[in-house]
Amino acid sequence: MTSRWGALRDLLYGMTGYEFARHAMQIRHELESVFMVVTMGDLIGVPVLPPYYSLRLLPYVVPQIETWKRHMVRRKELWEKPEYDLLEM
């Protein structure tokens, strides 16, 4: 009986909230990426903030630096995102 309720709950979540949750995660990822560029941009050659503020924030962003660098290498331009693709319309 509980597996049926769980399956029904998952079905309703997939029909109503999944797309919103996925979009919210994408927006959060983009905002975190912008934050990392503003604060730690000197690691990839973008001098935005004085190094003093970057060094104050460094202990909080150390776990994210490697994944952020990989993301910046694979980053697509604005017009290469799937929502701007004319073939999907």
Buried (B, 14 or more C-beta within 10 A) or exposed (E): EEEEEEEEEEEEEEEEEEEEEEEEEEEEEEEBBEBBBEBBBEBEEEEEBEEEEBEEBEEEBEEBEEEBBEBBEEEEEEEEEEEEEEEEE
